[in-house]
């Protein structure tokens, strides 16, 4: 189904069990400790082909957690599906803008859902388990060029504040701060997913670009429905030209 002339919707007939073909244990100990993988998923509750991608990345993240691997997932709900029967409560125009920035970087004619971007360096259909498996096992898993440290994280009066420090060459880079919901569930009464109860994980609720500095503090206003136990902080640095991720750190309350 076409949303607008530059939007392509993909539906890939790949079952979730194919995810089992990937095993983090295939990485050697050295690379597992020093390398990282960042998966940015562009999705929507109004898109019928998106739930399979949401499930795939959730399973991938769960496997990584069990094996203590440095994998980060950020799920951005775009807003261009909102006028087609159901307004996604987690959608933001900011996330759509971010997806268009990637589209320009990758030389795409437009945007689509579900789309996954790996380390800011490669993109493909978010429900394609084979391509995800290949990306996770390839050389797309770089060693961090910048070390990020978070300290003094405080939750107070619907705000979270913390200090951070960067080590490495962070000139010509963008520092991104993302506040995530670990888990979300939504009953969908209308649109292409009408009648379904959709689960989301690592749902980006707040995204801010801040100046890369050797050391500084940050204070972020939080959505009213977000609870401390359901919150994850992810801070990552991207090269401002290539948009490749060159350092990342996370924090769970």
DAHU-V347120 format. One line per field, one symbol per residue. ss: DSSP state (A for helix, B for strand, O for the rest). psi: psi as a letter, one per 20 degrees, with the letter a starting at -180 (. if undefined). burial: I if it has 24 or more other C-alpha atoms within 12 Angstrom, else O. A space follows every 10 residues. Layout:
ss->???
psi->???
burial->???
This chain:
ss->OOOOOOOOOO OOOOOAAAAA AOOAAAOOAA AAAABOBBBB BBBOOOOOOA AAAAAAAAAA AAAAAAOOOO BBBBBBBOOO OOOOOOOOOO BOAAAAAAAA AAAAAAOOOO OOOOBBBBOO OBBBBOOOAA AAAAAAAOOO OOBOOOBBBB BBBBBBOOBB BBBBBBBOOO OOBBBBBBBB BBBBBBBOOO OOOOOOBBBB BBBBBBBBBB OOOOBBBBBB BOOOOOOAAA BBBBBBBBBO OOOOBBBBBB BBO
psi->ppgrijpppq opmpqhhihi hppiiiqrgg hhhirrppoo porqijohjh hhhggghghg ggggghjlqm ppppoporii ihjlhpopij qqhhhgghhh gggghikqia rrqppppokj iqqrpijnhg hggghhiaji nrqpippppq qlppoplkqp qrqqqppanj qlrpppoppq pgqqpppoir ahkpiqoppq qlpphppppr poqhpaqqpp pqqhipqgij pppppqpqpi gijqpjqqqr pp.
burial->OOOOOOIOII OIOOOIOOIO OIIIOOOOOO OIOOIIIIII IIIIIIIIII IIIIIIIIII IIOIOOOOII IIIIIIIIII IIOOOIIIII IIOOIIOIII OIIOOOOOOI IIIIIIIIII IIIIIIIIII IIIOIIIOOI IIOIIIIIII OOIOIOOOOI IIOIIIOOOI OOIIIIIIII IIIIOIOIOO OIIOOOOIII IIIIIIIIOO IIIOOOIIII OIOOOIIIOO IIIIIIIIIO OOIIIIIIII IOO
